[in-house]
Amino acid sequence: MKTAFFGVLATLALLFSTAAVSATLELQPANPQPSASQLKKGLAVRYAYPADVKSMSAARSALKSGSEPGKPLKGLDYRDTREGDLTLTSKQAMHVVAHITGYVHFDKAGLYNIDFLTNDGLDARIGGQRVGHFDGRQPCGTTFMATVNVPVAGWYPLNTVYFQRLGTSCLHMRIAPEGKQVEWAPNNMFAH
């Protein structure tokens, strides 16, 4: 009985340590790396304006049905609005879906923590990994904290779908090297 108990403990310890190791997401840099002359500041965005949107699948369907280019985003630091204020750079306050693309620049290789504040839904991917996700409606609230490994300094592709249904809107990315407090991602980290 004692041997079986210690065997179960050893197996559980192995599973937990494997889960902890796999929790770090390995980002893939853009290949080839874009040159400074190829890039513009901020992030590209396309908008769809469905009659209603309550989920990520509805947001993706709205984008497939038709979208239009919007004024580029300066970055990912859009504070909680007042009801009736426009969402991001769109032409509406409510029922907005945004497909945001571009690059994030990391000055140094290493481990980073990333999270987002969003109102409402978000599926954020950097370097091929999902680094932020919320599928539903909420006031300006956080997503899970993702720990990412940046293997080399440089540009990493960003591909994000965001939606806002009713009321106010917000979208922020926060980031910090592992072990430090996350802060708002500065606009100069982003290009398209």
C-alpha positions in Angstrom: 0.0 0.0 0.0 2.8 2.4 0.9 4.6 1.7 -2.4 1.4 2.3 -4.4 0.9 5.6 -2.5 4.4 6.9 -3.3 4.0 5.7 -6.9 0.9 7.8 -7.2 2.6 10.8 -5.6 5.6 10.4 -8.0 3.2 10.2 -11.0 1.3 13.3 -9.9 4.5 15.3 -9.3 5.7 14.4 -12.8 2.4 15.5 -14.3 2.4 18.8 -12.5 6.0 19.5 -13.4 5.3 18.7 -17.1 2.2 21.0 -17.0 4.3 23.8 -15.5 6.9 23.4 -18.2 4.3 23.3 -21.0 2.6 26.4 -19.7 5.4 28.5 -21.2 4.4 29.3 -24.8 7.2 29.3 -27.4 6.8 32.3 -29.8 7.9 32.1 -33.4 9.5 35.3 -34.8 8.4 36.6 -38.2 10.3 34.9 -40.9 11.6 36.8 -42.7 12.0 39.7 -40.3 10.4 42.9 -41.8 12.7 45.8 -42.3 12.0 49.2 -40.8 11.3 50.7 -44.2 8.5 48.1 -44.7 6.7 48.9 -41.5 4.2 51.6 -40.5 3.6 52.5 -36.8 0.6 50.9 -35.1 -1.6 48.0 -36.1 -3.8 47.3 -39.1 -7.5 46.8 -38.4 -10.5 45.6 -40.4 -14.0 46.1 -38.9 -17.3 44.3 -39.3 -20.6 45.7 -37.9 -23.0 42.8 -37.3 -26.6 43.4 -35.9 -25.4 41.6 -32.7 -22.3 39.7 -31.5 -22.2 37.6 -28.3 -19.4 35.1 -29.0 -16.1 34.6 -30.9 -17.8 32.3 -33.4 -20.3 35.1 -34.2 -17.4 37.6 -34.5 -15.5 35.4 -36.9 -18.7 34.9 -39.0 -19.2 38.6 -39.2 -15.7 39.1 -40.5 -16.2 36.4 -43.1 -19.5 38.0 -44.2 -17.6 41.3 -44.9 -15.3 43.7 -43.3 -13.8 47.1 -44.1 -10.4 48.7 -43.3 -10.3 51.1 -40.4 -7.9 53.7 -39.3 -4.8 51.9 -37.9 -4.6 51.5 -34.2 -1.8 53.3 -32.4 -1.2 50.2 -30.3 -3.2 48.1 -27.8 -3.9 50.7 -25.1 -7.6 51.7 -25.5 -9.0 52.8 -22.1 -12.5 52.0 -21.0 -14.8 54.3 -22.8 -18.0 56.0 -21.8 -21.2 54.5 -23.2 -21.7 55.9 -26.7 -18.0 56.5 -27.4 -16.6 54.9 -30.5 -15.0 51.5 -30.1 -11.2 51.6 -31.0 -11.0 53.5 -34.4 -14.3 52.1 -35.7 -17.3 54.2 -36.8 -19.6 52.7 -34.1 -19.9 52.4 -30.3 -21.6 49.0 -30.2 -21.8 45.8 -32.2 -18.2 46.0 -33.5 -15.9 43.3 -34.5 -12.2 44.0 -35.2 -9.6 41.9 -36.9 -6.2 43.4 -35.8 -2.9 42.4 -37.5 0.7 43.5 -37.5 3.8 42.8 -35.4 5.0 43.1 -31.8 8.7 44.0 -31.3 10.6 42.4 -28.4 14.0 44.2 -27.7 15.4 41.2 -25.9 15.0 37.4 -25.8 13.7 35.9 -22.7 10.5 35.0 -20.8 7.7 37.6 -20.6 4.3 37.7 -19.0 1.4 39.0 -21.1 -2.2 39.6 -20.3 -5.1 41.7 -21.7 -8.0 43.7 -20.4 -11.0 43.4 -22.7 -14.6 44.4 -23.0 -16.0 42.1 -24.6 -14.4 39.1 -26.4 -10.8 38.6 -27.5 -8.7 35.9 -29.2 -5.1 37.4 -29.3 -2.2 35.5 -30.9 1.4 36.5 -31.0 4.1 34.5 -32.7 1.6 31.7 -33.5 0.5 31.2 -29.9 -2.7 32.2 -28.1 -1.7 34.7 -25.5 -5.1 36.1 -24.6 -8.6 34.8 -24.8 -12.1 35.6 -23.5 -15.2 34.3 -25.4 -18.2 36.2 -24.1 -19.3 39.5 -22.6 -17.8 41.2 -19.7 -17.0 44.7 -18.4 -13.3 45.7 -18.8 -11.7 42.7 -17.2 -8.5 40.6 -17.5 -7.7 37.5 -19.5 -5.4 34.8 -18.3 -1.7 35.6 -17.8 0.4 33.9 -20.5 4.1 33.2 -20.0 5.9 33.3 -23.3 9.4 32.5 -24.4 10.9 35.0 -26.9 13.8 33.1 -28.4 15.4 36.1 -30.2 14.9 39.8 -30.2 12.8 41.1 -33.2 9.4 41.3 -34.7 6.7 38.7 -34.0 3.4 38.5 -35.9 0.2 39.5 -34.1 -3.2 38.3 -35.2 -6.2 39.2 -33.0 -10.0 39.1 -33.2 -11.9 41.4 -30.8 -15.5 42.2 -30.4 -17.6 44.7 -28.4 -21.4 44.2 -28.0 -23.1 46.8 -25.7 -22.1 49.6 -23.3 -18.5 50.6 -23.0 -15.4 49.2 -24.6 -11.8 48.6 -23.7 -8.7 46.8 -25.1 -5.3 46.8 -23.4 -2.2 44.6 -23.6 0.1 44.4 -20.6 3.5 43.0 -20.6 6.7 42.6 -18.5 9.8 40.4 -18.3 9.0 37.4 -16.1 9.3 38.3 -12.4 8.3 41.9 -12.9 4.9 43.7 -12.7 3.0 43.8 -16.0 2.6 47.3 -17.4 0.7 48.8 -20.4 2.4 47.8 -23.7 3.9 51.0 -25.2 2.6 51.9 -28.7 6.1 51.8 -30.1 6.1 48.0 -29.7 3.6 47.6 -32.5 3.9 48.0 -36.3 2.2 46.8 -39.5 
